[in-house]
């Protein structure tokens, strides 16, 4: 494992931890009012495109890291949408 591989791994860990903190905040406050669903959707599309690119170049460490980002961000987006709709229903 090179230094760059290690830094890449640490970067993916940091990104996932950040998303987990956001998930925790939404769950605890039961609100996603201050989040931009459009912005989150754009980020989600970008994350998926990057995953497809990594799959195309067959870079396993990047595929794994990006796959984890897809999983945590999917949870984040679904939770945000759930609480947005729950608030709208009253």
CORKATA-V752710 format. One record per run of one state. SS is the DSSP state (H for helix, E for strand, C for the rest). FROM is the first residue (numbers start at 0). TO is the last residue. Records with the same first field share a line. If there is no record, write none. Layout:
SS = FROM-TO + FROM-TO
//
This chain:
C = 0-1 + 29-35 + 56-58 + 89-89
H = 2-28 + 36-55 + 59-88
//
